[in-house]
Amino acid sequence: MTQTSHDIIPKITKIVAQQLEKDETMLTPATPLKDLGMDEFDLIELVMKLEDEFSLVIEDGEISKLDSIQAIVQFIAEKK
C-alpha cells in the first residue's frame, strides 16, 4: 500500500518531536529543523529512525535535503 504525504506527516512529526523532545502540536511542516535545535547528531539519529520506520535507505548525499518536516515528507513520498 502506497503512503501519501497526508499519511506520512503525522508519523514524521511524531518522530521529530520525540527526537527533539518537543510538543508535536508546536511543530509545523515548514519549520526548519535547525530552528528547533536539531544538531548534526540529532539528524543522524533521525535518519536512522526514518530508515527503520519507512524501510528505506537514505544516502549520505541526501541527508542535507532533510531540513524540515515537509522536506522529509516529500523525500519519503518520492522514495516510496
C-alpha positions in Angstrom: 0.0 0.0 0.0 1.4 3.4 -1.0 1.5 6.0 1.7 0.5 9.5 0.7 2.0 12.7 2.1 -1.1 13.1 4.2 -0.4 9.7 5.8 3.3 10.4 6.3 3.1 13.8 8.0 1.8 12.6 11.4 4.4 9.8 11.6 7.3 12.2 10.8 6.0 14.9 13.1 5.9 12.3 15.9 9.4 11.0 15.2 10.9 14.6 15.0 9.0 15.6 18.2 10.4 12.6 20.1 13.9 13.1 18.7 14.0 16.8 19.8 11.8 16.4 22.9 9.3 18.9 21.5 5.5 19.0 21.7 4.1 17.7 18.4 1.4 20.4 18.4 4.2 23.1 18.2 5.7 21.7 15.0 4.7 22.8 11.6 5.8 21.1 8.3 7.7 24.3 7.2 9.7 24.9 10.3 13.4 24.4 9.7 14.7 21.6 11.9 17.7 23.7 12.9 15.3 26.3 14.3 14.0 23.5 16.6 17.5 22.9 17.9 18.4 19.9 15.8 22.2 19.4 15.5 24.2 17.0 13.4 24.0 14.1 15.9 20.2 14.5 16.2 20.0 14.5 12.4 21.9 11.2 12.2 19.6 9.6 14.8 16.6 11.0 12.9 17.8 9.5 9.6 18.2 6.1 11.3 14.7 6.2 12.7 13.3 7.3 9.4 15.1 4.4 7.6 13.7 1.9 10.1 10.1 3.4 10.1 9.8 3.6 6.4 12.1 0.7 5.3 14.3 2.8 3.1 17.9 3.8 2.8 18.9 7.5 2.9 22.2 8.1 1.3 24.7 10.5 2.8 24.3 13.0 0.0 20.5 13.1 0.6 20.6 13.9 4.3 21.2 17.7 3.8 17.9 17.9 1.9 16.0 16.8 5.0 15.9 20.3 6.6 12.2 20.4 7.5 9.3 18.1 8.2 7.8 19.0 4.8 11.1 18.2 3.1 11.3 14.8 4.8 7.7 14.1 3.8 8.4 14.9 0.2 11.6 12.9 0.2 9.9 9.8 1.7 6.8 10.1 -0.6 9.2 10.2 -3.6 11.2 7.2 -2.3 8.0 5.1 -1.8 
